[in-house]
Amino acid sequence: MGPQSARSAGSAQSRDEPAGAGGGAGADGAPTDDPKLPATSWAVLGMLSFEQELSGYDIKKWADWSLKLFYWSPSFSQIYSELKRLEKHGYVTSRTVMQDDVRGKRVYAITDTGREAVRNWSRTAPVEAPVLKHGVLLRVWLGHLTEPERLHEIVAEHRDNSERRRAEAAVDADAAHGETAWAYPELALKWAERYHAAERDLAEQMLRDLDELAASGRATEPVPLPPDSPSLAPRLPGVPSTE
């Protein structure tokens, strides 16, 4: 989904926050404190820094178009929670836009204070290592609990999913190329495309490794100790014995 189609997505009232919801910012738009916000808050605020008034539904569609491929796929409840937090601190303002005679939706815009805050976060936040929680790799690590054929199927499915995400990132990067305001998101999406291509290739290599392991006959299931055996600390690979 490209930027232009994402902008028009807010017309669906069923997903928008009711017009009466949300808190109000101070009259001067200034925050009362210097909050330590989570990265998800900065992600939502950053989406508003593209100078568009967005509803919660718009933000969800934009995140699903772009951010989900390399950072975050938020729920609607997460988005509205962050918007209320940001409005409380004076980083966004909101207003009701009537869609017809009876229906309205709440849209949000970044304030000058919010723009300066997210700019400062982007410039000064620590460079942290990405969090790696690889569910498929955990299942390979526990491969002695799974039939080799089933483990092969799991890794192959991950390979195919990675290729699908790579292709999606490529399409979205091309869509971003048409708008100069999306030059940096285009670069992030190109990174995402290369990342998912690498993940696909790693999965393909893992399939070959699994085949080689099966052919070698080296993989065996752990052997339980007899009931009367003394309890011994396990010998871990790469860890020197303390005996």
C-alpha positions in Angstrom: 0.0 0.0 0.0 1.6 3.3 -1.1 1.6 6.7 0.7 -1.2 8.2 -1.3 -3.6 5.3 -0.7 -2.7 5.2 3.0 -3.7 8.9 3.3 -7.1 8.3 2.0 -7.8 5.3 4.2 -9.2 7.4 7.1 -12.6 7.6 5.5 -13.6 4.3 7.1 -15.4 5.4 10.3 -15.7 1.9 11.8 -12.0 1.9 12.7 -11.7 5.5 13.8 -11.7 6.7 17.4 -15.0 8.3 18.3 -15.0 12.0 17.9 -15.5 12.6 21.6 -12.5 10.5 22.7 -9.1 11.6 23.6 -7.7 14.2 26.0 -7.1 17.8 25.5 -3.7 19.5 25.3 -2.9 22.7 27.1 -3.8 26.0 25.4 -0.2 26.8 24.6 0.6 23.3 23.5 3.6 23.0 25.8 4.2 19.9 27.8 4.3 20.1 31.6 7.3 17.8 32.0 10.1 16.1 30.0 8.7 12.6 29.6 10.8 9.5 28.9 8.7 8.0 26.2 9.0 4.5 24.8 10.2 4.0 21.2 6.6 3.2 20.1 5.6 6.8 21.2 8.3 8.2 19.0 7.2 6.0 16.1 3.7 7.4 16.2 4.9 11.0 16.7 7.3 10.5 13.9 4.5 9.5 11.5 2.8 12.8 12.3 6.1 14.6 11.5 5.3 14.2 7.8 2.9 17.1 8.3 -0.3 15.3 7.7 -3.4 15.3 10.0 -4.0 11.6 10.7 -6.7 9.6 12.4 -5.8 6.5 14.4 -7.0 4.5 11.4 -4.7 6.4 9.1 -1.7 5.7 11.4 -2.5 2.0 11.5 -2.6 1.9 7.7 0.6 3.8 7.3 2.3 1.5 9.9 1.1 -1.6 8.1 2.3 -0.2 4.8 5.8 0.6 6.0 6.9 0.2 9.6 5.7 -3.4 10.0 8.5 -4.5 7.6 11.3 -3.4 9.9 10.0 -2.2 13.3 6.4 -2.5 14.5 2.9 -3.5 13.6 0.7 -1.8 16.2 -2.8 -2.6 17.2 -5.5 0.1 17.2 -5.5 0.1 21.0 -1.7 0.7 21.1 -2.0 3.6 18.6 -4.8 5.4 20.5 -3.0 4.8 23.8 0.1 6.5 22.4 -1.9 9.3 20.8 -3.5 10.1 24.2 -0.1 10.0 25.9 1.4 12.3 23.3 -1.5 14.8 23.5 -1.2 14.8 27.3 2.4 16.0 26.9 1.5 18.6 24.4 3.3 16.9 21.5 0.1 16.5 19.4 -3.2 18.3 19.1 -6.5 16.8 18.0 -9.7 18.1 16.4 -13.0 16.6 15.2 -13.6 16.4 11.5 -17.2 15.8 10.5 -17.6 13.2 7.8 -21.3 13.9 7.3 -24.1 15.4 9.3 -23.9 12.9 12.2 -20.5 11.2 12.0 -17.1 12.7 12.9 -13.6 11.4 13.5 -10.7 12.7 15.5 -7.6 13.6 13.6 -4.2 14.4 15.1 -1.4 16.9 14.2 2.1 17.3 15.6 2.8 20.5 17.5 6.0 22.6 17.2 7.0 21.2 20.6 6.4 17.6 19.4 8.3 18.1 16.3 11.3 19.4 18.3 11.0 16.5 20.7 11.0 13.8 18.1 13.8 15.5 16.2 15.9 15.5 19.4 15.1 11.8 20.0 16.1 10.9 16.5 19.4 12.8 16.9 20.4 11.7 20.4 18.8 8.4 21.3 21.4 5.6 22.1 22.2 3.3 19.2 21.0 0.0 20.6 21.4 -3.5 19.3 18.3 -4.8 17.6 16.3 -7.3 19.7 16.5 -10.7 18.2 13.8 -13.2 19.2 13.8 -15.7 16.4 11.0 -18.2 17.0 12.0 -20.4 14.1 15.6 -20.6 15.2 14.5 -21.4 18.8 12.6 -24.4 17.3 15.7 -25.5 15.4 17.7 -25.2 18.7 15.1 -27.6 20.1 15.2 -29.8 17.0 15.7 -33.0 19.0 12.0 -32.6 20.0 10.7 -32.4 16.5 10.7 -34.9 13.6 13.3 -33.9 11.0 10.6 -33.7 8.3 8.5 -31.4 10.3 11.5 -29.2 11.2 12.3 -29.0 7.5 8.7 -27.8 6.8 9.0 -25.1 9.5 12.2 -23.7 8.1 10.9 -23.9 4.5 7.7 -22.0 5.5 9.9 -19.3 7.1 12.0 -19.1 3.9 8.8 -18.5 1.9 7.4 -16.0 4.3 10.7 -14.1 4.2 10.6 -14.0 0.4 7.0 -12.7 0.6 8.0 -9.9 3.0 11.0 -9.1 0.8 8.7 -8.7 -2.2 6.3 -6.5 -0.2 9.1 -4.2 0.9 10.3 -3.9 -2.7 6.8 -2.9 -3.9 6.4 -0.4 -1.0 9.9 1.1 -1.7 8.9 1.7 -5.3 5.7 3.4 -4.2 7.6 5.7 -1.8 9.9 6.7 -4.7 7.2 8.9 -6.2 7.1 11.4 -3.3 10.1 13.4 -2.2 8.8 13.6 1.3 9.2 9.8 1.5 12.8 9.7 0.4 14.1 8.5 3.8 11.2 5.9 4.3 12.2 4.6 0.8 15.7 4.0 2.1 14.4 2.2 5.2 12.2 0.0 3.0 15.1 -0.8 0.7 17.0 -1.9 3.9 14.0 -4.0 4.8 14.0 -5.6 1.4 17.7 -6.6 1.8 17.1 -7.8 5.3 14.3 -10.1 4.3 16.3 -11.3 1.3 19.2 -12.2 3.7 16.7 -14.0 6.1 15.4 -15.9 3.1 18.9 -17.0 2.1 19.8 -17.9 5.7 16.7 -20.1 5.8 17.7 -21.8 2.6 21.2 -22.5 4.0 19.6 -23.9 7.2 17.6 -26.3 5.0 20.9 -27.5 3.5 22.4 -27.8 7.0 19.4 -29.9 8.2 19.8 -32.2 5.2 23.5 -32.6 5.9 22.8 -33.3 9.6 20.2 -35.9 8.7 22.6 -37.6 6.3 25.4 -37.7 8.8 23.4 -39.6 11.5 25.1 -37.4 14.1 21.9 -36.0 15.6 20.5 -38.0 18.5 17.9 -37.4 21.1 19.1 -36.7 24.7 19.3 -39.8 26.8 17.5 -39.6 30.2 19.6 -40.5 33.2 18.6 -43.6 35.1 16.4 -42.8 38.2 19.2 -43.7 40.6 22.0 -41.7 38.9 23.5 -38.8 40.8 22.4 -35.3 39.7 25.2 -33.8 37.7 25.4 -30.3 36.1 25.2 -30.6 32.3 28.2 -30.1 30.2 27.4 -27.2 28.0 29.1 -26.8 24.6 31.9 -24.2 24.8 31.8 -23.9 28.6 34.8 -25.2 30.5 34.2 -27.9 33.1 34.5 -26.7 36.7 35.3 -30.2 38.0 
